[in-house]
Amino acid sequence: MSSNIGVMRSLGQAVGIVVNAIRAPVKSEKVVEVSRVSQSQQHDDVTLRRTVVEEIIWKEPSHSATGSSDSHSSQTA
């Protein structure tokens, strides 16, 4: 089926993928799952399932909050 797709359509799809990637927000945190525990109980026709997920989340510092030494040097000149 991919042989029936024209060059312009393929180019349009490629451009669309790049545009969507540029517009998508960047995640500024890293999540690592440490453990996952599931418990199930069944009573007649009802099942109760409890899942506990433990995660570690590192938030990246934003570049605007950290500042840079270059911005102060331009004010002294």
Backbone torsions as a table, in degrees:
resi	resn	phi	psi	omega
1	MET	NA	-30.2	-178.5
2	SER	-68.9	-19.8	178.6
3	SER	-73.4	-18.5	179.9
4	ASN	-85.2	-11.6	-178.6
5	ILE	-78.8	131.1	-178.8
6	GLY	-75.9	166.8	-179.4
7	VAL	-65.0	-42.1	-178.9
8	MET	-65.6	-36.8	177.7
9	ARG	-67.5	-41.7	177.7
10	SER	-62.3	-41.6	177.5
11	LEU	-63.5	-42.1	177.9
12	GLY	-62.8	-40.7	177.6
13	GLN	-64.4	-41.9	-179.9
14	ALA	-64.0	-43.4	178.5
15	VAL	-65.1	-40.0	178.3
16	GLY	-62.4	-39.8	178.3
17	ILE	-64.2	-42.9	179.9
18	VAL	-66.2	-43.1	-179.9
19	VAL	-63.4	-43.5	178.4
20	ASN	-63.9	-36.7	178.7
21	ALA	-67.3	-37.2	179.0
22	ILE	-69.1	-39.1	-177.5
23	ARG	-77.3	-20.9	-176.7
24	ALA	-69.2	137.8	178.5
25	PRO	-68.7	147.4	-179.9
26	VAL	-91.8	130.1	177.6
27	LYS	-71.9	130.4	-178.6
28	SER	-106.5	22.6	177.8
29	GLU	-140.0	153.4	179.5
30	LYS	-115.2	126.1	-177.3
31	VAL	-113.8	128.1	177.1
32	VAL	-122.8	123.2	178.6
33	GLU	-80.1	125.2	-177.9
34	VAL	-90.8	-48.6	-179.9
35	SER	-154.5	159.7	177.9
36	ARG	-141.3	123.6	-179.1
37	VAL	-123.8	128.2	178.1
38	SER	-118.4	138.8	175.8
39	GLN	-127.6	137.6	178.8
40	SER	-128.7	139.8	173.8
41	GLN	-132.2	136.6	179.2
42	GLN	-120.0	129.2	176.4
43	HIS	-127.3	105.7	-178.2
44	ASP	55.3	-113.5	-177.3
45	ASP	-95.6	5.7	-175.4
46	VAL	-114.2	132.5	176.0
47	THR	-116.1	126.0	175.7
48	LEU	-104.0	120.9	-180.0
49	ARG	-122.5	126.7	-179.7
50	ARG	-118.3	126.7	179.7
51	THR	-122.9	127.9	177.7
52	VAL	-112.6	125.0	179.4
53	VAL	-116.5	124.6	175.9
54	GLU	-105.0	128.0	-177.2
55	GLU	-131.9	154.2	170.5
56	ILE	-111.4	130.2	-178.3
57	ILE	-121.8	121.0	174.3
58	TRP	-103.7	125.4	176.5
59	LYS	-98.2	129.7	177.9
60	GLU	-75.6	137.8	176.7
61	PRO	-68.7	139.7	179.3
62	SER	-74.5	147.3	-176.6
63	HIS	-70.0	-29.9	-179.7
64	SER	-74.2	-28.0	-179.0
65	ALA	-76.9	-30.6	-177.3
66	THR	-78.4	-28.2	-179.2
67	GLY	70.5	173.7	176.8
68	SER	-140.3	155.4	-178.7
69	SER	-72.4	-19.6	-179.2
70	ASP	-67.4	-32.6	-177.6
71	SER	-68.3	-29.4	179.4
72	HIS	-80.3	-30.1	-177.7
73	SER	-70.0	-28.4	-179.6
74	SER	-74.0	-24.3	-179.8
75	GLN	-78.0	-25.8	-177.8
76	THR	-81.8	-16.7	-176.0
77	ALA	-80.1	NA	NA
